[in-house]
């Protein structure tokens, strides 16, 4: 049964940006999590890991739940608060077809505040218009996603737009910070896909902010036509300022069939937005491996409508050793050796020791207990360290004297603004 507790701290993690006493509902099992749909504007606090062993899993989130269709997307717009307290949720299975939207939160006007949670998904979706790993759409309101990890698999067939976090992001104020998306994605006839989100737009003056965000994993195109493909975020915002700061993508692209019109390691397309609004990429890099030379049009940005007009790239880089050998507008193409180990600090204008951490053979990575077995690309301090190292095929060697693992790669280490 859901338990409710009063929270009187106006500046607590639960209820960020909200004032006054709030009533918080504790989530202790899968039945509790499923009941969010009954009050999608409520405030929720996860008090334990929700796993395959947790009560309600077989009825709510397992592959056999709901007649073999798995999780039933919450159709109501989630406009509440979900504080994960650093807990894991998943794996959440979903096998559905012939729907307008599919996601954990499947409404078309979600405006959540989601913090400190590790979500694992396993979605297989066919003939669905809008797909998100977390939310179908993020709406024209205030949205905060912080200190969150989304990992697992996405198998998509005949989908219009899909993203690891959401199908579309828009809002008066959208912030995605200290967040990791690590997915194994298969695309068959998917029009647009971005490992974070494939489309950003708004009909009012807004800021869309991605700060300390990392995308990892693999995107495999098996057939059909894909118009836009992005290893990180889209750059198709209109009437908004999109800020991408201290972010990177390290994504393997594999093409087994089909065609891709526009693709980039960081963004598929930079479209000129209206008025004074613009794109600002600061301290961002992209590494694209696999079949990248055949798939990508740009190591950093695939296509720019009006080069240089309102797209600012400051200290942006792409690995030209593993990616396409063409220019990426103002982003700088470096070799792998120039972007890894101690050479990274010499060649990349990042603030090492602050948001960024060098990965040098034989040294611990940041404040973690992980010892790099080879030079690697820079990683983000406030993102779980181990998956970032594993994505580089650097086998982490944990300190044998410490069984607790990293002290700096957990979800609870991020400082809230």
N, C-alpha and C positions, 0 to 999 in steps of 0.2 A: 504494500500500500504506500502511496506517495506520502511523504512526511513534509510538513511545512514548518519553517522556522523563520522568525522575524529577524531581519537584518537592519540595523540602524546606522551603519557606517556609510555615509553618502559617498565616500571616496574609495570604497572597497573595490576589488576586482569585479565582483558581481555588481552589475548596475553601473558600469563606467559611463559617465556622462549623465547619469540620472541623479536627482536630488531627492532627499527625504528618505524616510523609512520605507523599506521594501520587504515584501514577503517572498522568501526563497523556498522553492520546493526541492527537496533532496531526491536524487535519482540513485536508487540502490540496486536495481535490476532492470532487465529488458522490458518488463511490463511498465515500469515507471517511465523509461525512455519513450516507449510507444505512446504513452498518454500525453506527451507534449502536444499531440495533434488536438487534444481537447481544450487546451488553453495556449495557443501559439503566441500569446503576448506575455506570457509569464516569465519569471526568472527561475532558472534551474541550476542546481549544483550537483555535479557527479561526485559521489562519495566513495566509489570503489571502481576497480577495473570491471568493465562489462565484456566478458569473454564467452567462449563456447560453453564454459562450465557454469555460467551465471544463469540464475532462474529466468525462464522465459525465452531463452535463446531459440529453442526449437520452434516455438510458436511465433516468434517475432522476426528474427534476423537470419536464421539458418537457410540453407538452400532449399530445404523441404518445407519451410514456413509458407503459410497462405497458399496451400494447394500446389506447392512446388515453384511458386513465383518469388519467394523470398520476401524481403522488406517491401511493405506497402508505402510508397512515397507519401509524406505528409502534404496533402493537397492545400491545406490552409497556409496562408503566408505567415512564416515565422518572423515575428517582429520583436521577439523577446531576447533574453540573455541566457547563454549556455556557458557556464564556467566548468571546465573539465577537471580542475584541480590537478592537472598533470596525469590524469588517468587515461587508459586505453579503452577504446570502444571498437569492437569488431572481432572477426571480420563480418561485415554486413553484406549479405548476398542479395542480389537482385537479378532476376531473369524475367524480363517483361518486354512486351511488344505492342505496337499499335497504340501509342500514347502521344499526347501533346508534350508532356514534360516528365522527366524521370530524374530523381536525385533523392538524397536523404530528406531534404526539405524541397518538395516539388512545387511549391507555389510560384507564381510569376511576379510577385512583389515582395520578396523576402527582404527584410531589413534587420538582420540579426547583429548581436554582439556575441562572438564566439571566441573563447580564450582557453589556453592551457589544456589542449586536448590532442590525443593521438588517435586518428580515425583510420581504420582499415576497411577497405571496400573490395568487393568482387562482383562487378556488374557485367551482365551480358544483355544488351539492349538492341532491339531491332525495330525499325520503322518508328522512331521517336523523333519529334521535332527538336526538342531542347533537352540537353543532358548536362548535368553537373555532378562532380563527385560529391560535393557538399550541398550546394543549392542550385536549383535550376536557373533562376534569375535573381540578381541583386538589384533592388529597386531604387527609385528616385527619392532616397532618404538617407539618413546617417547609417553607415555600415562600418563595423569594426570586426576584423578577423585578426587575432593576434596569437602568437606563440602556439601555432597549430601545425600538426603534421597530418598529411593525407597520403597513404600509401596503399598499394594493392594492384588490382587489374581492372582494365576497362576494355570490353569487347563490344565494338559498335558497328552496326550494319544498317545502312540507310538512315542516316541521322543528318539533320540540317546543321546544327551547331552544337559543339560540346567543348567542355573544359574541365580540367582537373578540379578546380574549385567551383566554377560556375560557367554557365553558357554565355551569360552577358552580365557585365558589371556597369552599373550606372548609379548615380547618387549625388546628393548635395555635398556629401563628404564621405568618400570611401577610403578606408585605410586597410591594407593588408600588410602586416608587419611580422617579422620574425617567424616566418612560415615556410614549411618545406612540403613540396609535392613530389612524390617519388612513385611513379606509376609505370606499369607495363601495359601499353596501349596497342590495340589492334583496330585498324580503320578499314572498313569496306563501304565505299560510297558515302563518305562523310564530307559534307560541303566545307565546313570550317572546324578546325581544332587547334586549341592552344593548351599547352601543358598547365598553364594557370587559368587563362580565360581567352577565348578567341575574339571577343568583341567588347569594346568599351564605348559607351556613348551616353549622352544626356541632352536634354532639351533646355537646360538651364546652366548658368555658370557654375562650374563645380571644379573640385580637385579630386583626381583619382590617383591615389598614392600607393605604390608598392615599394616597401623599404625593408631591407634584409629579408629578401625572398629568394629561395633556391628551387630550381626544378631539376629533377634527375629522372633517370629511367630510359625507356625505349618506346619509340613510336614506329609501328610497322604498318605500312599501307599494303593491303592485299588486293585491292581492286577498286573500281569506280573512279569518280572524279572528285578531287579535292581542290577547292579554290584557294584556300588559305591554310597554311600550316605554320605553327610557331612553337619553338622550343621553350618559350617563356610566356610573354604576354602579347596581346594584339597591340597594334598601333593604329587602330581605325576609329579613334575617338572623334566625336564631333561636339563642338560647343563646350569643350572641357579642356582643362590642363591636366595632362597625364605625367606624373612624376615617377620615374623608376630609378631608385637610388640604392646602391650597395646590394646589387642582385647579380645572380649569374644562372646560366643554364649549362648543364652537362648532359646532353641527351643524345642517345644513339638513334639514328634514322635508318630504317630498313624499308626498301621498296621491293615488294614481291609481285606487284602488278599495279594497274591503274595509272592515273596521271595526277600530277600536282602542278597547279598553275603558278602560285606564289608561295614562297616559303623562306623563312629566315631563322637563323639560330636563336635570335632574341625576339624578333617580331616579323610577322609576315609582310606587313604593309604599313607605311607611314602616310596617312592621308592628311592633307591640309585641313585643319579645323578652322571654324569661323572666328571672327573677331580677333581678340588678343590672345586667344588660347593657343597652347602649344604642347609639344612633347619635350620632356626634359629627361635625358638619360645621363646619369652621373655615377661613375664607378660601377660599371656593368661589364661583364664579359660573357662570351658564348663559346662553348666547345661542342662541336657537332661531329660525331663519329659515325661509323657504319657506312651506309651508301650516300653520305652527305653530298659528295660532289654531283651525284645524279639527281638528288632530291631538291637541294637548296639553290635558290637564286642569289642569296646573300649570306655570308658568314655571320652577319649581325642583323641587318634588315633586308628582307627580300626585295621590296619594291618601295620607292618613295615617289609620291605623285609630283611634288614640287620640291626637288632637292634643296635643302638649306633654307627653305622659306620660314618655317616655324618649328623645325626639329633641331633641338640642341643636343649634341653628344659631347660630353666632357669626360675624359678618361674612360673611354669605352674601347674594348678590345675583342678580337676574335682569333681563334687559333687557325691560322692559315695552313698549318701542317696537316691538320685532320679535316679541314673543311674546304669549301670552294676557294679557288684562287683568284676571285674577282674582288673588286673594292666593295666596301660596305658603307659608302658615303663617308662620314667623318670618323667612323670607328677605325681603329688602327689594327692591322693584321700583324700578328707576331707569330714566331715559331713556338713550338711546344717548349723548347728549352728556355726561351725568353720569358715564358709565362709560368714557369715552375721553379720550385725551390727558392733559394736566396736571390736568383736572378729576377724573380717576379717583382721584388721591391725596387730593383734598379730600373725596370722597364715599364712598370705600371704605377700610375700616380695615385694609388690607394693609400688610405690611412691605416697602415699596418700597426697592430697593437691596439687599435680601437675596434672598429667593426671587423676588420680583416685580420686573418692569421696566416702566416707563412706555413707551408708544409715542406719541411726539410728533412732529408734522410737522416735517421738516427736521433732526431729531436722529438720531444713530446709536442703535440699539436695544441696550441693555446694552453688553457689551464686544465686540459683533460689528462688522462693517464694513457692516452693512445700515442704510441711511438710510430712515426712514419718509417716504413721500410724502404721508401724511395722518395725522391723529390716529387712533389705534387703541385697542383694548382692551388691558389689561395682559397680558403674556406671562410665562411661567416661564423663568427664567434658565438652568436646567439641562436644558431641553428644546431640541432643535434649533430655532433661531430662525426660519429661513426659512419652513418650512411653517406656522408660527403666523402669520406676517405674510401669507403668501399666502392663508390661509383667511379673512382679513379683507378680501380684495380690495384690499389695499394693495400695489402693485407695488414690490418691494424694489429700491432703487437702490444696488448695491454700489459701494464706493469704487473708481473707475476706476484708481487707482494700485496696487491690490492684486488680483492675479489669483487669490489663494488662497481668496477668499471669507471667511466668518465665522471668527473665531478662537475663538468661544465657543459655536457651535451644533453642534459635532461630538459624536459619541457618547462620545468619550473625555474630555470635560471634566467629567463628573459626579464629585463627590467621594463616595467610598464612606464609609458610616458605620462 
